[in-house]
């Protein structure tokens, strides 16, 4: 080893550098290609898994669409039955035949054809194309090889979610029925006939496609490695030649340095002997600042994209609150939303502990807020007592930043600091925050406009209360709330007595005034948590949350009395109207909210038959029909 060391040291610098280069090249090649292969294998595994998940998601979407097609077909035959075109028995037979006819291939690279089945919610098989012997049988207790109660799980998904995906194993169409293949199915529910409709796909078909995909990827990787080795070898050879000439230049320069050193002994020091220094030490600082710029730009892009995809403006406000507290470490701040139509401010609260630091008057008159009035930043660090509406002068400093959209102020962000907290760090935070707020302003305004547009579609333009569309959309939430609280709800159907006479005698303009007066009387009589809906014409529905029968009847009587006392000035005369009210209790009278609404309607008509201007509680004897 010592001899080898002496031999190596005796060689020229050119030999040492070139040999080190070749040795390093070999090591880098081994390590590099090893790492490349390792990372590519990991990447392929990730891609394969993502590909598999995409296939599964695609298949889920496909079978869900097929089930929806089947449900649409069933509903069409049900509609024929409801319209009296065919009997219910014929409608069911035709629906079963239609579903039986559905065969589909869910992917071009899969050869198996799938089907749709039907069973009842309590486990009676109605249609099983691959196993017709099951038709009419009770499959409630059927389990797959993993012990999953297939049809119980389907019923659970239907009852809890209204439909969804179920995992289990099942035999394939045309294959050995004793073999059980993992399967994912989507089940939907046709309520009138209590049919569970489902279809699915087998995971082994997915795995075949995934295996094929993985093999192609690995083959491509091998080809790429072969080509890269060949190209890398050629490039390395060319690079070695270039490197040889560079080293030759360096060694020649070193030889020149040696000659210059010898001259230093013999001659005086001269500027011509100096060697320039070409170090790039400033690169570190440049890279540092650039990385900060990239990091900040990335945060800004992610923030904007996130709030653009948020559901509504409240979600955006929460995101903004979290940004100010967590990213900028500002603990005390407020956000105010400007309502230009009312010239008022709304104090936005997200966590419920936001403290208003300004006078209450700004909420009524937004012009009391200096930031809104001037559309400019307000900074008490620069000028004390700059805003007379700020309550904590002398104790706290505040910086109010208006969010401008289309030339007007849409919101104001107020940052609050201790009196002596002014530092360069705070100035940097405020400058950075303004960049985020500038991006957030148009998003907040757009989501506010969308919210107002949606709200306008859910309210009756004449009376200002909710309309029938709102009731259609809100009813599932209302039902879930009552069930979650394990309480009851009063359902009031309210109809104005002899309303047609008002339109006939006084005209529709006066009729509109009567409607608005009655609505005001109703809304004054119910609680803030109750919901009043214009059901149609002169009919209204009141949903009373968390009430028993006695309370519901009391509120109904209060409405009746309040309407009766209401005076409506009509063409110099005073007009009084009365209402007839029907009352039902959900879920006592029915676990179906819409049936309870129908029961209230029936009770309301009983009130009219009994002389009007009264409240009638629904009784089961009033309903003689089988279906509502």
C-alpha angles and dihedrals in degrees: 000000000000091000091050090051092051091048092051093047091051092061124092124268089247090058093046094051095044092048091047089050093051092045091048090048091055093047092046090048093052094043094039097050091042090053091043092054092045094050092044091053089050091046092049090050090051092046091048091051091047090046090051091049091048090051091049091048090048092049091047090053090048097051091043089055091048091051090049089051089052092048090049090052092049090049091052091056090044089054089052088054093047090049090054095246094122138005121266091248092054090046091055093046092051091046091052091048090049092051091044090055093058110106121157143169110225097200138019092232093052122081100195121099120215136212143202125243135197131209134160122258089253094053108267109143111229101171130010108162097194094042108035090166087073092060109116092011125122106247096172092115096041113127132188123227090275092057096253115151094224102196095036088056090049091050090049092052091048094050097043101036106014089244140341148136126322127194120213141115128266142170120267125244109263096006136098104304091208092068117086120210124195108256140181117207136182117220128196131183133233102200102194092061096025090236123161108210120194148162135172151169136246120249094215089066087054090049092053091055091045092050091051090049092050092050091052091050093050091047090051090050092053092049090048092051092050093050093043091051091052094045092041090052092052092046092047091052091050090045090051090055091048090045090050092056091045091051089047089054091048094047090047088051090050088051088053089050088054091051090048090050090055090051089054088066093050103034139041120269109269135185087239088070095058120111118213120239111228101181117145101210092150089066091081091058092045092051091047093053093043092051090051089051092050092046093050093044090051093051089051094050092048092048094051094045091048096051091044088058095044116115100240145345092276090060089050091051090051090050090050092049091051091048093053094045102038104030100032096030093224107149102184121052143121136213122210125194117212119224101196093183091061097029087232140122128230118209104226114219124186106163098024096239098087109127121215107232097181134072116279090238092078089066090059098037114027091194087074086071109084094207091055094043096049099028086222136111115274114211121179090187087070097040125016118229089010091151118043092199093067111101102198100061111156092019103055136022122218138200114197117196118193117215107222123205121173092348096305133092113257099173142354127224113204118198117195126201137173117273095256099031098104109130138149088255091060090049090052091048092052092049091049092045091052089060091055092044091051089057093043097050099075091042092053092048093048093051091046090053091048091050092051091047092051092046090053091056091054098052132075106246094214102049101020093230125118120286135220092272090059090052091052092052098038099046096084090052091046092050092048091049093052092047093047092051091042090226137123134252131212116225114202123189108198124190127180111237117239092353093152089064090061092056092043095048104032104019134245095290090063089042089058091051090051090051092051093047092050091048090052089052092049095048091048089054100051129069125261091252093054122094126222119198131186099232096186139310107341094344123105134184122210119198109203112196124213099003136134125220095269093052092046092052090047093053091046091052090048090054092048092049094045092051091047090054094047114109117209118195109222120178093325094318131098114239124196126193134190133207136216115219132198119197131202131167123229123243096003095068094036137347087224111084094205091052089052088053088052090049089053088051090052091049090048091056089049087055090053092048089050093058105285127251093079145100120244125190114219116249127191091240089066092066117070101159124099094221131029 
